């Protein structure tokens, strides 16, 4: 259980962030590794969008939160193909479509299941070998095939800058993502009118907003340090 003082501090941080972001920006509270009680506190503070990284962890939380039926769930972590069906059952948004193979698998399953999730292509606008995602050399040849996958709603791009960048380098990476979005839209491929940019985490979201981000993914900025590493 979260004590009253911690709950009050979380609500205050949420209010502070919301006051300083434009209305056009969607705030996704990243609750991976946090208990369902934290989600209830954020919900009471007005949050309706929650980001998780693991399908099984999310299912357990959803089972504890069945009374909160207007939550929108966002998958922001790497998705293995063998978890794709479960992901489509549990999430309305999948930000981390990081390969053509995964996109094709999701499309096949979405057609079978009669769902049409909102999806973002995860891209690496700056070289970053450890991360998942399309680099530019992979993305452009894949786009015509991605455009054919019409059981998925292609909403935008998601990107995470490499660790260790300076503030200036991070801002450059965000602007590169915005430029890439414009370049894709100029191609006018069917089903690829990308309106969203899922950019920015707790340490860099203001730079992301300045670069045109429409969705920010915040964990520690709202909730403080999480029980495990890998903080958003």
N, C-alpha and C positions, 0 to 999 in steps of 0.2 A: 504493500500500500504506500502511496505517496502522501507525506504529511502535509498539513495545511500550509505551512510556510513555503514548502517547495512548490506546491500547487499555485500559490499566489505569485511566486517569482516567475513561474512559467507563463502564467496569464499576463503578467506585466511585460515580459520579453516579447510575447506575441503581439501585444498591443503596440509596443514600441516599433517593431518591425513593420507592422501593417500601416502605421502612421506615415512611414517614410518610404513606402513603395507606391508607384503609380497604380491607379485602378486597373490599368491594362495588364498588369503583371499578376499572374496566378501564383499564389504562395502554396507550395507543397511542403507539408511538414514530414520530414523524414524520420520515421519512428522505428527503423530497424534496430534490434537489440533492446528497445525499450518495451516495458510491459503495456498491456492494454489500458491500464489505469492512466497512463500518460496520454493516450489517445483520447480518453474521456475528458481530460482536463483541456486539451487543445480544442476538442469539439465544443466544449462549453465556452471557450474563448472565441468561437466563430469559425474555426478551421473546418473545412469539409474535404480537403484533398490531402491524402496521406500516401507517402512513398515508402515502399518496402523493397528489400533486395532478394528475399528468399520465399519461395512459394509456400513451403511447409510452415514457416514461422507466421506467415500471413494468415493461413487457414486457421491456426489456433487463435489468433487475435480476432478474426472475424467471428468465430464461434462464440467468443466472449462478448461480442459487441452487436449482437443481432438486433438489439433495440435501436441502434443508430443506423437507420436504413437509408440515409441520404448521403453517406460517405462515398466519395469517388476514390478508388484504389489505383495507385500508379506503381507499376513495376519498374524499378530504376536500376536493378542489378543485372548481371549477366544471366541469360536464360539458356539452359541446356535444352536441346531439342526434345529429350525425353520428358521434360517438364512442361512442354508447350501446351498440351491439352489442359492441364491443371491451371496454368497461367491464364488461359482464355476463360476458364470458369470463374476465376477469382478476381481478375483485374479488368478495369475498363480501359486503362491506358497501359501501353508497353513502350517505354522510352528507349529500351536497349535492344532494338533490332539491329544486330551488329554484323550480319552476314546475309548473303543472298540465300544460302541454304536454310537458315532459320526463317527468313521471310517466307520462303516457299512452303515450309512446313506449317507455319502459322496460317498461311492462306488456305491450305488444304483443310486443316482442322476447322478453321472459321467457317468454311463452306459447309462442312459436315454438321457443325453445331448450330448453324444459323445465327452466328454473331458477327459483328463487324467492329472490332476494337479500334480505338484510336492508337496510332503507332508513330513512333519517331525513329528515323534512321540514326544510329549512333555513329558519329564520324570522328576521325582524328585529323583535325586541321593542322596540327603540329605533330611531327613524327614522335611516336610514343610506343615502342615495341611491346612493353608489358601489358598494355591495355587492349581490350577488345574494341572492335569498331572498324568501319571502312576507312582506309586511307584513300587519298584522292585517286591513286592509280587503280584501286579496286572499285571505287564508287562509280566513276563515269561509265565504264563498260557494263556495270550491273544495272544502271538506272532503267534502260529500256525493259529489262526483265522485271524489275521491281514494279514498274508502271502497269504491267499486265496483272498484277496481283490485286484484283479489285474487290476481294472479300475483306481487305484491310483498308481502313481509312488512314491514308498517309497524311499526318497532321503537320509534321515538321522535322527538325533536326535536333539531336541531343549531342552535346560534347562535354568532355571533362578535360581541362588542360593538364599537361604533365605536372607531376610534383616538382617542386624546386624552382619554378619560374619566378622571375621578378614580377612586381606589380605591372610594370610596363609590358613585359612579355605576355602576361596573362591577358591584359587588355587587347593586345594585338591578336591573340588567339581567338578571343571572343569576336572581334571585328572580322576575322577570317571566316568564322562560322556564319556570320550575317552575310558576308559577301558570297559564300558558297550557296546559301539559301537563295539569294537573288539569281545567281547563275543557273541554278537548277530550275527555278521558276521561269526564267527566260526561255528555256528549252520547250516549254509548254507541252510536256509529256502528259498523256492522259493519266488521271488519278494522282498527279504529283503537283498539286497546287499547295505548297508548303507555307502555312501561315504561322506556325509556332517555332520558337527557338527555346529549347530547354537548356538553359545555360545558367550557371552560377550556383555556388554552394555557400556555406556559412562564412568562409573567409574572403570571398570575392564577388558576392552577389551584386554589390553596388556597381562594380565595373561591368558586370554582365548586363545589368539593366541599362547602363549608359550605351552599351553596344547593341541594344535592341532586344534583349531577352524578354520573352513573354511568360516564361515559367521559371521560377527559381526553386531550388530544392534545399531546404534548410533543416538541419538537425540540431547541432550543438548551439547554434545561435538562438534557438528557441528553448531547448531543453537542458542545456549544459552538457557536461561530459557524459557520454554514454558508457554503459558497463564494459564494452569491449572497444578495441581500436577500430580504425577505418571510419572516422567521423566525417559526415557531410557538413 
